Amino acid sequence: MGLNLLRLLQSPNPDKPLGGRYKVLSKLGAGGFGQTFLAEDMHLPDHPCCVVKQLKPQVTDASSLQTARRLFDTEAKVLYQLGSHDQIPRLMAHFEEDQEFYLVQEFIDGASLSEELIAGQPWPEARVLALLQDILHALAFVHEQHVIHRDIKPPNLMRRRQDGKIVLIDFGAVKQVSTQIVTAKSGHTNLTISIGTQGYMPNEQLGGNPRFSSDLYAVGMIGIQALTGVHPRHLSEDVKTGEIQWRDRATHATPELADLLDRMVRYDFRARYTTASDALAALQALPAELLAAIAVSVPPNPIAENTADVNTDVDTIAIPAQSTPPTVTAPTLAVAGPPANQPVHAASNPLPSTTALPETQPSPSARSSIPTAVLPSATQSQSVKPKAILAVLVAITATFLVAKALFTAKPATQTASTSATTAQPASSPSANPTPAATPAPSAQATAPQTASPTPAAAPIPTAPSAAPAQPPIAPLLAQADGLRSVNQPEKALALYDQAIAQDPTNAAAQWGRCYSLNQLQRPGEAITACDKALASNPKSPEALWSKGYALDQLKRHSEAIALYDQAIALKPNFAEAWSNKGSALLLLDRPDEAVAAYDQATTLKPDLAEAWNNRGVALWSLQRFDEAVTSIDKAIQIKPDYPDAIQVRQKMRQKLGR
């Protein structure tokens, strides 16, 4: 029996909430096992976002459907259990509707590892080790629960924005619900579709006999892909032994790491580590100098160059990391239970809710603003007057680019050196700036207080240093960068202080200190640190830009604009500086000039989705409603999985009666 693709790709009626409570906002993915949707839980206050995964069994007779139903319930119970781990999404509920099965899972705000693994760009060894350690920590828990993931691959590993940790998604066993077929005569089930992905799936799994070590094969192949910059499909095998040939493509790898990876990807499963705990123990037994160099890093410039990696399976969700604007929520509804005729099995802990803001209508006589709220962040919600809501929206969505957009990951063994007036290497922040927004306090139209920016985990910034870091300081800086990238600024700050104690003029340390202080919302001290970094390189556009961010935190937007102008004068193609200038202008109620700045940003960098999104907000404030919607549409075209922009557009259309 073949898959009914037309049935699989049919979208639910948006006017009819799934399970009587989950309103679909957008489709996130579709594939051979069903579809995935971003949805709002209409039965919880403020309608928090969640992910609804639809599984469509390829059976119609009652007996086969009953078998699929039992399997679905069994696998759901496993997911409830696994969700107790911090690096596995919580299953919030599961239910059946119209002979189709649904899983409601925690919304993971992050990006797929696929966006970090760029063809032809090998990772440094320390970054590979950090990735392996992160994955194996989570996978060890899975194996301890006697569960085999069965479909580990880059699209199923999400880098969570909040802390930079890897989150495991898309457990392959659940897909059996869609692939099990019961023969009418024998009553036996047959797995009609292999669970797994070519390049990451070993022979025994292809033959239908996955083992714990099958997962380790996939993790090892991901490690090799990161270390070589080569997709597993393009690696050759030894014709006699079947072993993967890759070492000649990663000459920078130490023998100890190469041996570890080789054992993980052995052709014979019996020659591999038995479980993730065994592999993790072997990794932690590597020489101390290797482990000391580990610097966890977030993708510097996630670009989907290797389009073959794009996954469309139901459980693969690409939510942009560190570049999302605040979430717009629907008006608050009273809490209600599931319909009497609809059993919905829910977990004990609901998803955290967002803050709803009152609706406003476009008026021909006055500027309008779009009420917004953000997903819960590390800071407490604050309120603003209705007229300040627009400013808060822009501050959250664009101003936070200052803390992250140009910072790129850099191997811990490299020294930091940039020049504002000369050409920069690819790893420099001014060579290939990448926009990224950060979480911030939510806004509510009830009180006169405005919200302050709150930077979160970000790519490791490259310091605008005029001189390389001294060897004794390099390990400190590498460790500090890693801590800062996973949003641990207090610990990072302590290490930067140690480095500065050794060399007070070290610009890399001063830059990192400035960044960490911005994360901690200590803008006054951040400005002092930025000034010291600028003392080493007065013409660094990145340092000027970062200082501007600190001024924005202090609501000194005019001064911030002056610094953005200086940065742009030094680097006219600095798209992110143009974008942040637009945000500061809008905060000063100068929307016409803000639109002009956003136009510059989008001209210089047409794929800067955040600039298009914020441009739409500026146009909305000018009552240029059609242009505003078009600008938001452009942001979504660039990032189809941009849930917050989708919701902003939805709100705009509602106000326009469309």
Secondary structure, 3 states (H helix, E strand, C coil): CCCCHHHHCCCCCCCCCECCCEEEEEEEEEECCEEEEEEEECCCCCCCEEEEEEECCCCCCHHHHHHHHHHHHHHHHHHHHHCCCCCCCCEEEEEEECCEEEEEECCCCEEEHHHCCCCCCCCCHHHHHHHHHHHHHHHHHHHHCCCCCCCCCHHHEEEECCCCCEEECCCHHHHHHHHEEECCCCCCEEECCCCCCCCCCCHHHHCCCCCHHHHHHHHHHHHHHHHHCCCHHHCEECCCCCCEECHHHCCCCCHHHHHHHHHHCCCCHHHCCCCHHHHHHHHHCCCHHHHHCCCCCCCCCCCCCCHHHCCCCCCCCCCCCCCCCCCCCCCCCCCCCCCCCCCCEECCCCCCCCCCCCCCCCECCECCCCCCCCCCCCCCCCCCCHHHHHHHHHHHHHHCHHHHCCCCCCCCCCCCCCCCCCCCCCCCCCCCCCCCCCCCCCCCCCCCCCCCCCCCCCCCCCCCCCCCCCCCCHHHHHHHHHHHHCCCHHHHHHHHHHHHHHCCCCHHHHHHHHHHHHHCCCHHHHHHHHHHHHHHCCCCHHHHHHHHHHHHHCCCHHHHHHHHHHHHHHCCCCHHHHHHHHHHHHHCCCHHHHHHHHHHHHHHCCCCHHHHHHHHHHHHHCCCHHHHHHHHHHHHHHCCCCHHHHHHHHHHHHHCCC
